[in-house]
Amino acid sequence: MEALTLHRLQFGFTITYHYLFPQITMGLALLIFLLKSMALRGVPFANEAVRFWLKIFGVTFVMGVVTGIPMEFQFGTNWARFSEAAGGVIGQTLAMEGVFAFFLESSFLYLLLFGERRIGQLGHWIASLLLFVGTWLSGYFIVCTNAWMQHPVGYLVLADGSIQLESLAALLTNPWAFAAWTHTMTGAVITGSFVMAGIGAYYVLRGEHLEVARRWTSVAVVTGFIASMAAAVPTGDIQAKLVHDKQPVTFAAMEGHFHTEDSAPLILLGQPDMDRLELDNPLVLPGVLSLLTHYRWDSTVTGLSDYERDLWPDNVPLLYYSYHIMAGLGTLFILIMGLGAIFLWRKRLFRQRWLMWTLMLALPFPFIANTAGWMTAELGRQPWIIYGLMPTAEGSSINVSAGNSLFTLLGFMGLYALLSVLYFFVTTRIIAHGPEPGPDADSQETAPTTVVA
Amino acid sequence: METLWFVLLAGMLATYVVLDGLDLGAGILHLFVARDDAERKQVIRSIGPVWDGNEVWLLAAGGTMFFAFPSLLATSFSGFYLPLMIVLWLLVFRALAIEFRHQLSDPIWTQFWDVAFGVASILLAVFFGAALGNVIRGVPLDASGVFFEPLWTNFGVGEATGILDWYTVLIGVMALATLAHHGALWLFARTDATVRQRAARAAGYLWIAVAVLAVLGTVATFSVQANVTRSLTARPWGLVLPLIAAAGLVVSFVSRRRGHGKTAFRASAVFLYGMLGSAAIGLYPYVLPARNEAFGMTVTDAASSPYGLRVALVWWIPGMVIACGYFVFLYRTLPATVSVSDVADH
């Protein structure tokens, strides 16, 4: 394999694996903060839920930290030419992540995990708020970095080809960053909600830890429903329009829209055939792509074949599948969480065993959807490492050979396989052990146990 | 402006060494000063609340290097590809050891993580020292502006150097001894009972090793890198830094003998700042000297645009003030000592 392919595989593999964990912690950080706020107002079993979820949060956070450190370094190790050219711009947001988010998170995580008795209930609530702010800030800086690669703003290209920062304000207020951040954060909340609801449903089905599991599952279902809706409209819609405006080739490729058409259909299913530039087994909604793009049934949508072939993303079928898997799963999440929210509102959620089974088995799918979403963004950006400015092939380190890159790729694969085993081992033990009755549980045991929803 | 960022970056890296050095040092000594489960819990508990924050200094320094000196980051990280990857893997293991050990109280589980913590800490200290040695000695940069160093060649300080040669190994061993000494003083100040006694004894032996290696390392540095003499001749006030380092080393000895753990630890921090400050002055104006001096990368070569450097001060200064505030708060809220009797029941 070529060195470039290996550099791409290594970054793709390590970032995909890494992002399995932050999407949990960013989602859980909000949910834990919500539960802690309820606990502060005296809602029964909320504090027990917080303590249980902090254990999962702590282990997951560690996984995010240890797999995140290699990401920062791989800019320089594997993408030296890109780093040299763009470091003056994206280094700013990456450094801000360290200074404003990581210091905050690392300083208060320990207090949140182990300091409840020492800092009291209000202090613990503040710590949960700071962790929530820290994780979401971290998300903003990193998405902002990526946004500049998707849609560069606030820069100058000098005569010698080097790129300079022209406006920090423009970099930080990149419209792409705000759209991608809100979409990414709703995605993380979906993951957090499904993890929480899935494990809650598991306890409900087993008839264990019922009160506390019902408490957090209710919160997760409501939050998950709101987030699933928001992932489609407005955040997903805004993001798709941005891609259409700023990356029209990408838009045509991810929609599987090969030929320019009036009244273009929205493709639900089908397999792209790259030789004939057609879709096999298409299942489409006529006119809907035109409607969603231009708000008119009969408007024209430019197809992929109208663009130069060397501007096409280099893996159109994978891009197409990634986007459709994300969108398809996103629709399913609205359905599942919508049903959950309706039954919760009718106070019958926890009697629907089929819905409990569905929630439990749905747990892995938000990870697939989030991964597919990021694959859409990153494959869609190809063949550029900085869209329109620097081709991916010109960004890699020329001094790192294919053999060295393969060695470290295999090393990461082996190491991360071990990490997965350890993570599953530790988390399944925490789940098997279950939430513990808290020090304030005595008073609540006398409370009526009919507080279902 | 570039020189200001050179100083700030050197300061961040030195702070990283001082802070993460205390938990690396505790890790180096972990298997030796703590023999049973309660003692090992005691060691890990003494660094538990702070190690992650300490390590963030490395990330923040990396980010700062990225925007202030993008060429330095690109050239050095890709040139030091293999050792950096090994460092990353060791950092992963070490962090897992600290955070996963307490998840289970099974002897196989805890002993595995104890050894992982100790070994990863030892190797990291040596690698960090060797990395510093490589930067001071200079790398095989040529007209192409890039280099790629294998892990070792013939262990000589010639033109085609490897990551490990006699000089960088010497600096690696010096780093190991220095951080072990630093960690021993941390444990001396922050623990009680047997661990504290063993840490004191270890600090005694290590102090001698540090003193000898510091002299050897300094002599070797002058012999492999001519720029050190040149830079110090141009900036004679820079000689204050090695004097500060020497004073720190002496005070750490005296304070430990008098039983003042915290003072001894702080003196060791001063020693580290002094030594690393001396190294930074010895490097200047280079950020990455080359074996062939004509190709060395200077502060000006590596710096990004004047606007970027100026505007970064606007957020960097308040950001770091806030971050330092967290650290003051964090270290103030630590218990004065972690007692072995407190951890036994947990």
Interface residues (C-beta under 8 A of the other chain):
Chain A: G58 V59 V62 V65 V66 T67 I69 P70 E72 F73 F75 G76 T77 N78 A80 R81 S83 E84 A85 A86 G87 G88 V89 I90 G91 Q92 L94 A95 M96 E97 G98 V99 F100 F102 F103 L104 S106 S107 F108 L109 Y110 L111 F114 R118 Q164 L165 E166 L168 S397 I398 N399 V400 S401 N404 F407 T408 G411 L415 L419 L422 V426 R429
Chain B: G48 P49 D52 G53 E55 V56 L59 A60 G62 G63 T64 M65 F66 F67 A68 F69 P70 S71 L73 A74 T75 S76 F77 S78 G79 Y81 L82 L84 M85 L88 W89 L91 V92 A95 L96 E99 F100 Q103 L104 V146 F147 F148 S304 S305 Y307 G308 V311 A312 V314 W315 W316 G319 M320 I322 A323 Y326 F327 F329 L330 T333
